[in-house]
Structures are given as C-alpha cells and as structure tokens.
Amino acid sequence: MRFKTEEIVKGVYLIGGPGVTQADDAAVYLIDFAGELVMIDAGAGGSASQLARNIEMLGLDPNAVSHVILTHCHIDHIGSAPFFQDKYGAKIVIHELDAKALETGDSVKTAANWYGTTLTPMTIDRKLTSTHEVFHFGEEQLHCLHTPGHSPGSIAVYLDRDGKRILFGQDIHGPFNKAFGSDLSAWRRSMQTLLALNADILCEGHFGIYEPKSNVRDYIERYLEHYE
C-alpha cells in the first residue's frame, strides 16, 4: 500500500520511506529550488522508479533533480542514487569519509549485509571535505554540516525558508556499531552542533518529522540522555 507524499513546508517534500515507498527505505526528502530539485537521501534502491513517480505526482520533473545529497553511506539511504545519476544526470554528493565505502561497494560499512544484499560500487560526483559547505540555488543556500558519529562521514543538511529553519538530521538516533566506524564521543559533539542551529523542523530518517523548536530539541536531547 502506498500513501501520498507530504509537503512539509513550501517546496519541501517527503517522497519516500516506510508508508510512502518501501519499508526498507529510510526517509527521502525533496527540495524544490524554483524548478531545480535536490534530493536528500535515496532509499534502499528497490523503490527508485516509485520515487520518480512520486516526484511526477507532485507536478515536478525528475529530470530536474540536479543533486542527490547523501547524509551517510548506509544502504537504506543511498540505494537509488545511481538510478537518478544514470537516468536523470543527478550528481551524487557525500562526505569524503563515507565516499570510499560506496566507491568500493563495501557491504559492511554500508550495512548492505544487514539487509541481506550487496552494493554495486557507484561513482561519487562531489565529495564534501569541510565541516560546513554551502550549495547555492538562486538566492537560497543549502548548508551541509559534517556531523560524524553514526558513521565517519555523516552529515546534516539545513535550509532556511519562509522564516523557518528545516533540518535534515537523518540518523540522529544511531545505531552505533564498530563495523560502521561509529564514534559516540564525536556524535555527542555533533548533536551539540545541531542543537545550536535552533531548528524549527527536524526531518529525521526513520522516526518522522518533528516541530516546533521545542520538539526538535527534545528529540535530540532524549538521545543524548539515552547514550550517556
């Protein structure tokens, strides 16, 4: 059963994830920058065509997807990225510390073995290298913050639109596993970075969308307390 996509704020959509595409997909978000589209994560791979159809159902064109920004290298977040790269010319973006796992098809670091599958190596178009990098789309800016912890190259993405700060913080909750290169101390520092953003809306990877600011803060702080 498929449910409808959701508009979170103007031009920011949930287009994939459990209840929208397949159950093994982490949440997939889409941002419309006056016709140029950016995806945040790409699900596990089996719902690639459905993601494209969901974009079309919004009245948008999958050919306009210019970038697929991957928050980290795990299979449930990256699987459909090559589909959008090959079919629509989208550029795959990920932090350099997680890029090698995708380029080599590492089934352990990408957690593909957790899902009983393998990962075909993919080509990365842009590797993020700084703690804070900014993409410019017209007059708007999309910020990518290096937030290591869950994986070495985990990032969070945020956008200021219509007076609200929207934070895409996909796997704030973990899990943390030695095989992933997880680092709880780094993660705690990353969570303080996210708290300092004072975001109005949190678009999480597995547990939904949180607002207003108080709920965003509570969500992050709850996990900081859990992993004390």
C-alpha positions as CSV (number, residue, x, y, z in Angstrom):
1,M,0.0,0.0,0.0
2,R,1.3,3.5,-0.9
3,F,0.4,6.7,0.9
4,K,0.7,10.2,-0.5
5,T,3.8,12.3,-0.4
6,E,3.8,15.1,2.1
7,E,4.6,18.8,1.8
8,I,6.4,19.8,5.0
9,V,6.8,23.5,4.1
10,K,6.5,25.2,0.8
11,G,8.6,23.2,-1.7
12,V,10.0,20.7,0.7
13,Y,8.5,17.2,0.5
14,L,8.7,13.8,2.0
15,I,8.7,11.5,-1.1
16,G,10.0,8.2,0.3
17,G,10.2,6.0,3.3
18,P,8.0,3.4,5.1
19,G,4.4,4.1,4.3
20,V,5.4,6.1,1.2
21,T,7.6,3.7,-0.7
22,Q,9.1,0.5,0.6
23,A,9.6,-0.5,4.2
24,D,13.4,-0.8,3.9
25,D,13.7,2.8,2.7
26,A,14.9,5.5,5.1
27,A,13.1,8.8,4.6
28,V,13.7,10.5,1.3
29,Y,13.2,14.3,1.1
30,L,12.9,16.6,-1.9
31,I,13.6,20.3,-2.1
32,D,12.3,22.4,-5.0
33,F,14.5,25.4,-5.7
34,A,12.3,27.3,-8.2
35,G,12.3,24.2,-10.5
36,E,15.7,22.8,-9.7
37,L,15.3,19.8,-7.5
38,V,17.5,18.4,-4.8
39,M,17.0,15.0,-3.1
40,I,18.2,14.3,0.5
41,D,19.0,10.6,0.6
42,A,17.6,8.0,-1.8
43,G,16.2,5.0,-0.1
44,A,17.4,1.4,-0.3
45,G,17.2,1.1,-4.1
46,G,14.1,-1.1,-4.7
47,S,11.8,1.9,-5.0
48,A,13.8,4.1,-7.4
49,S,11.0,4.2,-10.0
50,Q,8.4,4.9,-7.4
51,L,10.4,7.8,-6.1
52,A,10.5,9.2,-9.7
53,R,6.7,8.7,-10.0
54,N,6.2,10.4,-6.6
55,I,8.1,13.4,-7.9
56,E,5.9,13.5,-11.0
57,M,2.8,13.2,-8.9
58,L,3.8,16.5,-7.2
59,G,3.8,18.1,-10.7
60,L,7.6,18.1,-10.8
61,D,10.0,16.7,-13.3
62,P,12.6,14.0,-12.2
63,N,14.9,15.4,-14.9
64,A,15.2,18.5,-12.8
65,V,16.9,16.6,-10.0
66,S,20.4,18.1,-10.1
67,H,21.8,16.7,-6.9
68,V,21.3,13.7,-4.6
69,I,22.9,14.6,-1.3
70,L,23.5,11.5,0.8
71,T,23.6,12.0,4.6
72,H,25.8,8.9,5.0
73,C,26.8,5.7,3.3
74,H,24.3,3.2,4.6
75,I,22.3,1.2,2.1
76,D,18.8,2.3,3.2
77,H,19.8,5.9,2.5
78,I,21.8,5.6,-0.8
79,G,20.4,2.7,-2.9
80,S,18.5,4.7,-5.5
81,A,21.2,7.3,-6.0
82,P,22.8,5.6,-9.1
83,F,19.3,5.4,-10.7
84,F,18.9,9.2,-10.5
85,Q,22.5,9.7,-11.6
86,D,22.2,7.4,-14.7
87,K,18.7,8.3,-15.8
88,Y,18.4,12.0,-14.9
89,G,22.0,13.2,-14.7
90,A,21.9,14.0,-11.0
91,K,25.1,14.5,-9.2
92,I,25.8,12.2,-6.2
93,V,27.2,14.1,-3.2
94,I,28.5,12.6,0.0
95,H,31.2,13.4,2.6
96,E,34.7,12.1,1.6
97,L,34.9,10.0,4.7
98,D,31.9,7.9,3.6
99,A,32.6,8.0,-0.1
100,K,35.1,5.1,-0.3
101,A,32.5,2.6,1.0
102,L,30.2,3.5,-1.9
103,E,33.0,3.5,-4.5
104,T,34.2,0.1,-3.4
105,G,30.8,-1.5,-2.7
106,D,31.8,-2.2,0.9
107,S,28.9,-4.4,2.2
108,V,29.9,-4.0,5.9
109,K,30.4,-0.2,6.1
110,T,27.3,0.4,4.0
111,A,25.3,-2.1,6.2
112,A,24.2,-3.9,3.0
113,N,25.0,-7.2,4.8
114,W,22.4,-6.2,7.5
115,Y,19.8,-6.1,4.7
116,G,20.9,-9.4,3.1
117,T,22.1,-7.7,0.0
118,T,25.2,-6.4,-1.8
119,L,26.1,-2.9,-3.1
120,T,27.3,-2.3,-6.6
121,P,30.1,0.3,-6.5
122,M,29.0,3.8,-7.5
123,T,30.7,6.9,-8.8
124,I,30.6,10.0,-6.5
125,D,30.4,13.3,-8.3
126,R,31.3,15.6,-5.3
127,K,32.9,14.7,-2.1
128,L,32.4,17.1,0.8
129,T,35.6,17.8,2.7
130,S,34.9,20.7,5.1
131,T,32.9,20.9,8.4
132,H,30.4,23.3,6.7
133,E,29.8,23.6,3.0
134,V,27.1,25.6,1.2
135,F,25.3,25.0,-2.0
136,H,23.7,28.0,-3.7
137,F,20.4,27.6,-5.6
138,G,19.3,31.0,-6.8
139,E,19.1,33.3,-3.7
140,E,18.8,30.3,-1.3
141,Q,21.5,28.4,0.4
142,L,21.6,24.7,1.4
143,H,24.0,24.0,4.2
144,C,25.8,20.7,4.7
145,L,27.4,20.2,8.1
146,H,29.8,17.4,8.9
147,T,28.3,15.6,11.9
148,P,30.4,12.4,12.5
149,G,29.3,9.8,14.9
150,H,26.9,7.3,13.4
151,S,29.4,7.0,10.6
152,P,32.7,8.9,10.0
153,G,31.2,10.9,7.1
154,S,27.7,11.5,8.4
155,I,26.3,15.0,7.5
156,A,23.2,17.0,8.4
157,V,21.7,19.4,6.0
158,Y,19.6,22.5,6.7
159,L,17.7,25.1,4.8
160,D,16.1,28.4,5.9
161,R,12.8,29.0,4.1
162,D,9.7,31.1,4.8
163,G,11.1,32.1,8.2
164,K,11.7,28.5,9.3
165,R,14.9,26.5,9.6
166,I,14.4,23.0,8.3
167,L,17.0,20.4,9.5
168,F,17.5,17.1,7.7
169,G,19.2,15.1,10.5
170,Q,18.7,11.6,9.3
171,D,20.2,9.1,11.8
172,I,20.5,11.2,14.9
173,H,19.3,8.2,16.9
174,G,22.2,5.9,15.7
175,P,22.7,3.0,15.9
176,F,26.3,2.9,16.7
177,N,28.4,-0.1,15.6
178,K,32.1,-0.6,15.4
179,A,31.8,-2.0,11.9
180,F,30.4,1.3,10.8
181,G,33.2,3.3,12.3
182,S,30.8,4.8,14.8
183,D,32.2,7.2,17.4
184,L,29.9,8.2,20.3
185,S,32.2,11.0,21.5
186,A,32.1,12.6,18.0
187,W,28.4,12.0,17.9
188,R,27.8,13.9,21.1
189,R,29.7,16.9,19.8
190,S,27.7,16.7,16.5
191,M,24.5,16.7,18.5
192,Q,25.6,19.9,20.2
193,T,26.2,21.4,16.8
194,L,22.7,20.5,15.8
195,L,21.1,21.9,19.0
196,A,22.9,25.2,18.3
197,L,21.1,25.5,15.0
198,N,17.8,26.0,16.9
199,A,15.9,24.4,14.0
200,D,12.1,24.8,13.7
201,I,11.6,21.5,11.9
202,L,13.6,18.2,12.1
203,C,13.2,15.8,9.2
204,E,14.5,12.6,10.6
205,G,15.5,9.5,8.7
206,H,13.3,6.8,10.4
207,F,11.0,8.3,13.0
208,G,9.3,11.2,11.3
209,I,9.1,14.9,11.2
210,Y,9.3,17.0,14.4
211,E,8.2,20.5,15.1
212,P,8.1,23.1,16.6
213,K,11.6,24.0,18.0
214,S,10.8,22.5,21.4
215,N,10.1,19.1,19.9
216,V,13.2,19.2,17.8
217,R,15.3,20.0,20.9
218,D,13.6,17.4,23.0
219,Y,14.2,14.7,20.3
220,I,17.9,15.4,20.1
221,E,18.3,15.7,23.9
222,R,16.4,12.5,24.5
223,Y,19.1,10.5,22.6
224,L,21.9,12.4,24.3
225,E,20.5,11.3,27.6
226,H,19.9,7.7,26.3
227,Y,23.6,7.3,25.3
228,E,25.1,9.0,28.4
